[in-house]
Amino acid sequence: MPAKKTDPSRLSPRTTSAGSSRLRPVGVIRSILKSRSAAPKQGSEGAPDAWLEVKSFAAEALDGLSAGDHIIVITWFHRAKRNVYKVHPRSDPRRPLTGVFATRSPDRPNPLGLHRVTVRRIAKNRLRIGPIEAIDGTPVVDIKIVLPCLQDS
């Protein structure tokens, strides 16, 4: 008997059918940085620590994280321009236009940000992390631990 196909109109918000792409934020960044112009280009360029507030549905996924852990926070750059395909790297007009896939520009077709940070403190469903250049209100789509073999010495 052939496998029964799922009617896409009957999928719950947590389920996606093959071929669709839907992200559900697991948290949000709470930072003193309020605008893109106030944020450094990279966390290592003077970015502050910030709070990552994890939504209640995902709070149990924090189990096993500890202060001092290195994690990668994957964000959705909600203020990014999604129709940009070439930029001057580091916004320097003296540099030639370069495809966004060869840069760290937040403006890109799917504006995902990757931030390697240190967990400073854990308070219930909130992580104090840093340094991170994401601005206040930036959605967090995932959190991943940095594997020991990938950590800098």
N, C-alpha and C positions, 0 to 999 in steps of 0.2 A: 504494500500500500504506500503511495507517495506521501512524503511529508506534507503536513498541512501548512500553508502559508499564512502568516499573520497579516491581517488587514491593518495597514499603516494608520488608519484613522482610529484604531482601537489601542494604540500604544499609550502607555502612561507617560507623564513628563520625565520619568527616570529611565525610560527605555527608548532606544533609537533603533530604527530599522537600518538595514545595510544601505550604505550610500548617503545617509543623512549625517550631518555633523551638528551636534548640540552639546554645548558645554554648560555645566551647572557650577557656578562659583562655590567654592568651599569656604571662602572667607573674604575679608576685605582688609586693606592696609589703612591704618590710622597713623598719620604722619604729620609733623610740623610743616612739611612741604605741601603747599597748597596750589602751586601752579607749575606747569612744565618749565617755565623760564627760571623758576627758583631752584629746580632740581639739577644736581650735577649730572654729567653724562653717564658716569659709572659710579657704582657704590664706593669704589676705592678712591674716588676723587672728592672726598669730604662729605659724603652722605651721612645723615644722622641715623641713629637707631629708630625703630618704629614699632608699633604694636601690630601684630597680625591677629585679627579677631576671627576665629573659626566659627562657622555657623553650627548651630546645635545639632543638625543632622549628621555632621562630620566630626563632632568633638571626640568620639571614641577612637577615631583614627589617629589621634595624637598619642595614644598609649604606646610607650616604648621610647618616645623622644625625651631627651634630658637637656638641661642647661649645659652648654659647651658643645653640643652637637653641631655639625656643619650640615646645612640643608640647602636644597635648591628650591626656591619659591618661584612658581610659574604664574605669571600675572597676565591679565588682559589689559593692554594699554587702551583704556576706554576713551581717551581723548586723542588718539592717534588718527591720522589721515590714512584711509585704507585704499586710496587711489594713487598712491605714490609708488613709483617703481625704480626711480633713480634719485640719488641725493648727492650732495657734496659731503664727503665723510667729515664728521665732527662739525658740521655746519660751516665749514671753512670754504668760501667761494674760490680760494686759490687752488683747492684740490679738484681734480676732474670729477664730473658726474660719474657715479658708480652705482651699479645695481644694488638694491637694498639687501639682497641675499648675501652680498659680500661686505655688509656693514652691520653695525649694531643699532641702526636707526629705529626709533619706535614707530615711525611711519612706514607701513608696509601692508600688503594685502590681508594678512592675518596677524594682527599686532600682539604676538605673545612676547612676554618679557621673561628672561631667565636671570635670576638673582641668587648668587651664591652668598649665603649669610651664615652667621653664627647665632644659635639660640642662646640668648642671654639669660632669660628667665621664663618660667611657665607659670601662669596664674589661671587655673581652670581652663577655659577655652581660648585663652589669649597667650600668644607667644611674643615676648620682647625679642626682636631680631635686629641684626644690623651687621655692617652698615647696609642701608638699602635706599636707592634713589627713586623709588616709586612714590608717587604723590598720593595725598590723602584721598581715600575713596576708591583706590585702584582695586578692582576685583582680583582675587586669587583663585586660580582654577586648579592648582595642584601643589603639593608639597612632596619633595622626595629627599631622602637622606643621601648624603654624599658617601659613596662607598670608600672604605679605608684605603683601598688601592689607588683611589683617585685624589686623595687629599695631599696637599702640598706638605713638604716636610719643613 
